[in-house]
Amino acid sequence: MNPAHTSTTCPVCGHVHPDNRKSQARFVCTACGHKGHADTVGAKNTLARGHAGHRAWRPRRQPVREGPTSVKPQGINAPTA
């Protein structure tokens, strides 16, 4: 996983810009106004990238954006009738 831009990407709207990171510790999205600690924002983005296709962190009151999952369980031998 490439960690580039994780601390300058808004976890709410996805806007990427160097001005989003106001200081070492302060993050304010220039598009939607989301505010947070820059390290927390980076960690949330890293977690979301690492869990691509799985339920990951999401802002409150926002729908979960997850990719399709496999219908067939892997590594499980289900009994056949």
trRosetta pair geometry for C-beta under 8 A, 3 or more apart (Angstrom, degrees):
i j d omega theta_ij theta_ji phi_ij phi_ji
1 46 7.5 109 130 -154 140 76
1 49 5.4 123 -159 130 128 118
1 50 5.9 -56 -60 -85 166 72
3 6 5.2 -53 -171 -8 71 129
3 46 6.3 2 -123 -104 92 107
5 8 5.1 -76 -153 57 69 99
5 9 5.1 75 144 -39 94 106
5 16 5.3 8 -175 -146 133 126
6 9 6.1 -52 -135 27 25 113
6 41 7.8 158 150 122 69 74
6 42 4.4 80 122 -148 100 75
6 45 4.1 175 -154 91 81 126
6 46 5.1 32 -150 -57 151 82
6 49 7.3 -88 -102 -4 111 138
7 21 5.7 45 137 -85 95 137
7 27 7.1 -130 -177 -89 73 124
7 38 5.2 46 -165 177 108 95
7 39 7.4 -13 -115 -90 116 34
7 41 6.2 100 -139 90 55 102
7 42 3.8 -15 -80 -77 81 114
7 45 7.6 -149 -62 36 34 138
8 16 5.8 69 115 -158 92 72
8 17 6.3 -138 170 74 106 29
8 18 5.6 -30 -137 -100 145 38
8 20 4.9 126 -160 56 65 116
8 21 5.2 -73 -95 -18 78 111
9 14 6.6 -18 -174 -154 98 43
9 15 7.3 164 -152 82 54 38
9 16 4.7 -19 -98 -95 78 87
9 20 7.4 124 -53 78 10 164
9 41 7.6 176 73 157 61 106
9 45 5.2 109 74 -118 117 150
10 13 4.9 7 101 48 133 80
10 14 6.1 -49 71 5 86 12
10 15 4.6 26 17 47 124 82
10 16 7.6 -136 8 -67 74 43
10 20 6.2 -132 -56 -141 86 144
10 29 3.9 45 -97 -104 132 130
10 31 6.5 -120 -1 47 156 110
10 32 6.2 133 172 34 160 113
10 34 5.4 120 -154 47 110 131
10 41 7.6 -52 -124 -157 38 126
11 14 8.0 36 -139 -72 16 49
11 34 7.3 -137 52 137 72 158
11 36 7.9 -11 26 27 116 156
11 41 5.9 -155 -15 -149 111 76
11 44 4.7 -11 -93 112 157 128
11 45 5.6 -132 -84 -67 96 80
11 48 6.9 156 -137 -14 101 148
11 57 7.3 -21 -175 107 140 113
11 59 6.8 144 115 -48 98 98
12 29 6.8 -105 47 -21 111 161
12 32 5.7 -121 96 85 124 152
12 34 4.4 162 13 -67 138 152
12 59 5.1 35 -106 -37 89 150
12 62 7.3 -155 -141 -74 76 156
13 29 6.4 120 35 179 115 155
13 31 5.5 -130 92 98 149 125
13 32 4.3 148 -20 -23 142 139
13 34 7.0 -176 1 -10 97 127
15 20 6.9 156 107 -79 97 134
15 29 5.6 105 61 -162 123 109
15 30 6.9 -132 134 59 141 75
15 31 3.7 166 -63 8 166 142
15 32 6.7 170 4 -4 132 93
16 20 7.4 -90 -153 -3 30 144
17 20 5.0 118 69 -25 79 97
17 30 5.6 -52 69 32 145 128
17 31 7.7 135 5 -30 129 99
18 21 6.7 -60 -172 37 49 97
19 22 7.7 30 178 -83 57 60
19 30 5.2 40 99 -48 112 141
20 27 6.1 13 150 -158 85 82
20 28 6.7 -157 -161 76 54 43
20 29 5.4 3 -133 -110 106 47
20 30 5.8 -108 -81 -6 69 89
21 26 7.4 126 -167 87 53 57
21 27 5.7 -30 -105 -104 61 75
21 38 5.3 66 -134 -121 99 128
22 26 4.3 -43 65 100 109 111
22 27 6.9 -179 11 -99 85 18
22 28 5.4 32 -31 19 123 104
23 26 4.5 48 39 30 95 102
23 38 7.5 -143 81 -24 56 139
24 38 6.8 -147 150 46 32 146
25 37 5.9 -39 -179 -149 79 82
25 38 5.6 -162 -161 20 20 105
25 39 7.1 -28 -129 -7 64 97
26 35 7.9 -28 -167 -158 82 90
26 37 7.4 -55 -98 -124 35 44
26 38 6.2 11 53 -34 15 103
27 34 7.7 -17 125 110 100 85
27 35 6.8 149 90 -156 68 44
27 36 5.0 -18 66 68 115 74
27 37 6.7 43 13 121 103 11
27 38 4.3 140 -46 -88 100 65
27 40 7.9 -132 20 60 134 84
27 41 4.5 -18 27 -7 175 153
28 33 6.9 -20 -174 -152 87 44
28 34 7.4 172 -150 84 43 46
28 35 5.1 -4 -104 -103 77 80
29 32 4.9 3 104 50 137 77
29 33 6.0 -47 70 8 90 11
29 34 4.3 41 7 42 125 85
29 35 7.7 -120 10 -61 77 43
34 59 7.8 -95 -124 -96 133 144
36 40 5.3 -109 162 80 114 117
36 41 4.9 132 89 -58 124 100
37 40 4.2 77 68 8 97 110
37 41 6.9 -171 85 -10 47 84
38 41 5.6 -52 -146 36 32 113
38 42 6.3 34 155 -18 65 106
39 42 5.6 -53 -147 38 32 113
39 43 6.3 33 153 -20 65 106
40 43 5.6 -53 -146 37 31 111
40 44 6.3 32 154 -20 65 105
41 44 5.8 -54 -148 35 29 111
41 45 6.4 26 155 -15 64 107
42 45 5.8 -58 -148 39 30 109
42 46 6.2 30 154 -20 66 108
43 46 5.6 -53 -144 37 31 112
43 47 6.2 33 155 -20 65 106
44 47 5.7 -53 -147 37 30 112
44 48 6.3 29 154 -18 64 107
44 57 4.9 -103 -147 89 91 151
45 48 5.7 -53 -145 37 31 111
45 49 6.3 31 155 -18 65 105
46 49 5.8 -55 -148 37 30 109
46 50 6.2 28 154 -18 64 110
47 50 5.7 -59 -146 39 29 110
47 51 6.1 6 162 0 66 114
47 56 5.7 157 131 -164 90 113
47 57 5.5 61 95 1 133 116
48 51 6.2 -69 -140 50 26 96
48 52 7.4 66 152 -71 58 64
48 56 4.4 141 -112 122 61 151
48 57 6.0 -88 -64 50 92 88
49 52 6.1 -5 -166 -46 38 102
50 56 7.8 134 66 -112 72 133
51 54 4.2 -92 -178 66 91 106
51 55 7.3 -54 157 77 133 29
51 56 3.9 150 78 -79 135 112
52 56 8.0 -7 -66 -29 31 140
52 67 6.7 35 162 -5 71 132
53 66 6.6 67 -173 -172 26 79
53 67 3.8 -49 -113 51 67 123
53 68 7.6 -37 -144 58 92 42
53 69 7.0 127 170 -87 92 69
54 66 6.4 -38 160 -141 8 116
54 67 8.0 -20 -27 40 35 90
54 69 7.9 76 -97 -91 61 110
55 64 5.6 -20 -128 -161 92 137
55 66 5.4 -40 -77 -78 58 142
56 66 7.7 150 7 -93 78 93
58 62 5.1 -139 163 80 107 109
58 63 7.7 -93 179 98 153 26
58 64 5.7 -133 -25 -104 160 61
58 65 7.2 143 -105 15 126 80
59 62 4.4 64 69 -1 88 134
66 69 7.6 0 142 -42 117 99
70 73 7.4 142 105 -87 110 24
70 74 6.5 38 90 -29 157 104
73 76 4.2 -16 124 39 128 125
73 78 7.0 104 50 -39 125 115
